């Protein structure tokens, strides 16, 4: 038998990359780290009462006139709250050491069922600014009274505001009027998102002033919705 026939009968040579330890190295992947929210440890007397079960709702805190100083209280009593970043920006300032740059974030928190809060945070890092804005939004959560104040509808469902309300923030003035069921939210995109977080489904709105400034616009919207609870 010749040398060529013995090589053919032995079969093709195996490739180094087809098997072996090199393949197992490439197929192995590193486990991804997941962000775990730190466990809330109450520091105030109200927080300890919430954890112990003495206070079971936000209404109890408001009826007693207590002040919420921990965002964990709101997260515990309103677990269905959603947060949404509505505006981000950069703050530049000249100092003696040169130009300093900081980030600012505006966040809204609501459960789409009668609660809304808005907060702002500032920091040198965007992530920290958003976290500060989240905590501030939780601390500023206010109740919103929903109803049907439209003479065209006159139903008993909570889909709009019970009466006309007006709010002001900076140079922005906003009015919210009751609307019949099925109309939707007649407002700009950013104002409409805030109303959705509060739980409104139908409403007429009018806005005057520099509505592109979301800091003033959000304050005007929040003042409007707070009046539904204070006047109602």
C-alpha positions as CSV (number, residue, x, y, z in Angstrom):
1,X,0.0,0.0,0.0
2,X,1.3,3.4,-0.9
3,X,1.6,6.3,1.5
4,X,-1.1,8.3,-0.3
5,X,-3.7,5.5,0.2
6,X,-2.9,5.2,3.9
7,X,-3.4,9.0,4.3
8,X,-6.8,8.9,2.5
9,X,-8.0,5.9,4.5
10,X,-7.3,7.7,7.8
11,X,-9.7,10.5,6.9
12,X,-9.4,14.3,6.8
13,X,-7.4,15.9,9.5
14,X,-9.5,17.5,12.3
15,X,-9.6,21.2,12.6
16,X,-8.3,22.8,15.7
17,X,-11.2,25.1,16.0
18,X,-13.9,22.4,15.6
19,X,-13.6,21.0,19.1
20,X,-11.4,21.2,22.2
21,X,-11.0,23.7,25.0
22,X,-10.9,26.7,22.6
23,X,-14.6,26.3,21.8
24,X,-15.7,26.1,25.4
25,X,-13.9,29.4,26.1
26,X,-15.7,31.3,23.4
27,X,-19.1,29.8,24.2
28,X,-18.9,30.7,27.9
29,X,-20.5,34.1,28.8
30,X,-20.1,36.2,31.9
31,X,-23.2,36.5,34.2
32,X,-24.8,39.9,33.9
33,X,-25.1,42.0,37.0
34,X,-28.6,43.1,37.9
35,X,-29.4,46.3,39.8
36,X,-31.0,45.6,43.1
37,X,-32.8,48.4,44.9
38,X,-31.4,48.8,48.5
39,X,-33.7,47.8,51.3
40,X,-35.5,50.7,52.8
41,X,-34.7,51.2,56.5
42,X,-37.1,53.9,58.0
43,X,-35.5,56.7,60.0
44,X,-38.5,58.9,60.9
45,X,-41.4,58.1,63.2
46,X,-43.9,58.0,60.3
47,X,-41.7,55.5,58.4
48,X,-41.5,53.2,61.4
49,X,-45.3,53.4,61.8
50,X,-45.8,52.5,58.1
51,X,-43.4,49.5,58.4
52,X,-45.1,48.3,61.6
53,X,-48.6,48.6,60.1
54,X,-50.0,51.4,62.2
55,X,-50.4,53.5,59.0
56,X,-51.8,51.7,55.9
57,X,-52.7,54.4,53.4
58,X,-51.6,57.8,52.2
59,X,-55.0,59.2,53.2
60,X,-54.3,58.6,56.9
61,X,-51.1,60.6,56.6
62,X,-52.8,63.5,54.8
63,X,-55.8,63.5,57.2
64,X,-53.4,63.8,60.2
65,X,-51.4,66.6,58.5
66,X,-48.1,64.7,58.8
67,X,-45.1,65.5,56.7
68,X,-43.5,62.8,54.6
69,X,-39.7,63.0,54.7
70,X,-38.8,59.6,53.2
71,X,-39.5,58.4,49.7
72,X,-39.8,54.9,51.0
73,X,-43.0,55.8,52.7
74,X,-44.7,56.6,49.4
75,X,-43.2,53.5,47.7
76,X,-44.6,51.4,50.4
77,X,-48.1,52.8,50.5
78,X,-48.4,53.4,46.7
79,X,-46.5,50.5,45.1
80,X,-48.1,51.1,41.7
81,X,-46.5,54.5,41.1
82,X,-44.7,54.9,37.8
83,X,-41.9,57.4,37.1
84,X,-41.2,59.1,33.9
85,X,-38.4,61.5,32.9
86,X,-40.1,64.5,31.3
87,X,-37.1,66.8,30.8
88,X,-33.3,66.8,31.1
89,X,-30.8,69.6,30.6
90,X,-27.4,71.0,31.3
91,X,-26.5,73.8,33.7
92,X,-23.3,75.7,32.9
93,X,-21.9,78.3,35.2
94,X,-18.7,80.3,35.3
95,X,-16.8,80.2,38.6
96,X,-13.4,81.4,39.8
97,X,-11.9,77.9,38.9
98,X,-13.4,78.0,35.4
99,X,-16.7,76.7,33.8
100,X,-18.6,74.1,35.8
101,X,-21.2,71.8,34.2
102,X,-24.0,70.1,36.0
103,X,-27.1,68.1,34.8
104,X,-30.7,68.6,35.8
105,X,-33.6,66.2,35.4
106,X,-37.3,66.6,35.9
107,X,-39.3,63.5,36.8
108,X,-43.0,62.9,37.2
109,X,-44.4,60.1,39.4
110,X,-48.0,58.9,39.1
111,X,-50.2,55.8,39.4
112,X,-52.8,56.8,36.7
113,X,-55.4,56.6,39.5
114,X,-55.5,59.9,41.3
115,X,-51.9,60.5,42.5
116,X,-49.2,62.7,40.9
117,X,-45.9,64.2,42.0
118,X,-43.2,66.1,40.2
119,X,-39.6,66.6,41.3
120,X,-36.3,68.0,40.1
121,X,-32.7,66.9,40.7
122,X,-29.3,68.3,39.9
123,X,-25.9,66.7,40.0
124,X,-22.6,66.4,38.1
125,X,-23.7,63.0,36.8
126,X,-27.0,62.4,34.9
127,X,-27.8,59.2,36.7
128,X,-27.5,60.8,40.1
129,X,-29.6,63.8,39.0
130,X,-32.4,61.4,37.8
131,X,-32.3,59.5,41.2
132,X,-32.6,62.8,43.1
133,X,-35.5,63.8,40.9
134,X,-37.2,60.5,41.5
135,X,-37.0,60.9,45.3
136,X,-38.2,64.5,45.0
137,X,-41.2,63.4,42.9
138,X,-42.1,60.8,45.5
139,X,-42.0,63.3,48.3
140,X,-44.2,65.8,46.3
141,X,-46.9,63.2,45.4
142,X,-50.4,64.8,45.9
143,X,-53.9,63.4,45.6
144,X,-56.0,64.3,42.5
145,X,-59.8,64.2,42.7
146,X,-61.2,62.6,39.6
147,X,-64.8,62.9,38.4
148,X,-67.1,64.0,35.6
149,X,-67.9,67.6,35.6
150,X,-69.0,67.9,32.0
151,X,-72.6,68.9,31.3
152,X,-72.4,66.9,28.0
153,X,-71.7,63.7,29.8
154,X,-73.1,63.7,33.3
155,X,-71.9,60.1,34.1
156,X,-70.8,58.8,37.4
157,X,-67.3,57.6,36.2
158,X,-64.0,59.1,37.2
159,X,-62.5,60.0,33.8
160,X,-62.1,63.8,34.0
161,X,-61.9,66.7,36.5
162,X,-65.0,67.5,38.6
163,X,-64.8,71.2,37.7
164,X,-62.7,73.8,35.9
165,X,-59.3,74.4,37.6
166,X,-56.6,76.9,36.9
167,X,-52.9,76.8,37.8
168,X,-49.8,79.0,37.4
169,X,-46.1,78.2,37.3
170,X,-43.7,81.0,36.4
171,X,-45.1,82.6,33.2
172,X,-47.2,79.6,32.3
173,X,-51.0,79.6,33.0
174,X,-52.9,76.4,32.4
175,X,-56.7,75.7,32.6
176,X,-58.2,72.3,32.7
177,X,-61.9,71.9,31.9
178,X,-64.1,68.8,32.2
179,X,-64.8,67.0,29.0
180,X,-67.3,64.2,28.0
181,X,-66.2,60.6,28.0
182,X,-64.5,59.4,24.8
183,X,-63.1,62.8,23.8
184,X,-59.6,62.2,25.1
185,X,-57.0,64.6,26.3
186,X,-56.9,67.8,24.2
187,X,-53.5,69.0,25.2
188,X,-49.9,69.1,24.0
189,X,-47.8,65.9,24.2
190,X,-45.9,66.7,27.4
191,X,-49.0,68.1,29.2
192,X,-51.0,65.1,28.0
193,X,-48.4,62.7,29.5
194,X,-48.7,64.4,32.9
195,X,-52.5,64.2,32.9
196,X,-52.3,60.5,32.0
197,X,-50.1,59.8,35.0
198,X,-52.6,61.6,37.2
199,X,-55.4,59.4,35.9
200,X,-57.3,61.7,33.6
201,X,-58.7,60.3,30.4
202,X,-60.8,63.2,29.0
203,X,-60.2,66.9,29.4
204,X,-60.0,70.3,27.6
205,X,-56.8,72.3,28.3
206,X,-55.7,75.8,27.5
207,X,-52.1,77.0,28.1
208,X,-50.6,80.5,28.0
209,X,-47.0,81.5,28.3
210,X,-43.7,79.8,27.6
211,X,-45.0,76.2,27.7
212,X,-41.6,74.9,26.3
213,X,-40.2,75.5,29.8
214,X,-41.2,72.2,31.4
215,X,-40.3,73.3,34.9
216,X,-42.9,76.0,34.8
217,X,-45.4,73.9,32.8
218,X,-45.2,71.0,35.2
219,X,-45.7,73.2,38.2
220,X,-48.8,74.8,36.6
221,X,-50.3,71.3,35.9
222,X,-49.6,70.1,39.4
223,X,-51.2,73.2,40.9
224,X,-54.3,72.7,38.8
225,X,-54.7,69.1,39.9
226,X,-54.1,69.9,43.5
227,X,-57.0,72.3,43.4
228,X,-59.4,69.4,42.5
229,X,-58.7,67.9,45.9
230,X,-58.5,71.1,48.0
231,X,-61.6,72.8,46.6
232,X,-63.6,69.6,46.0
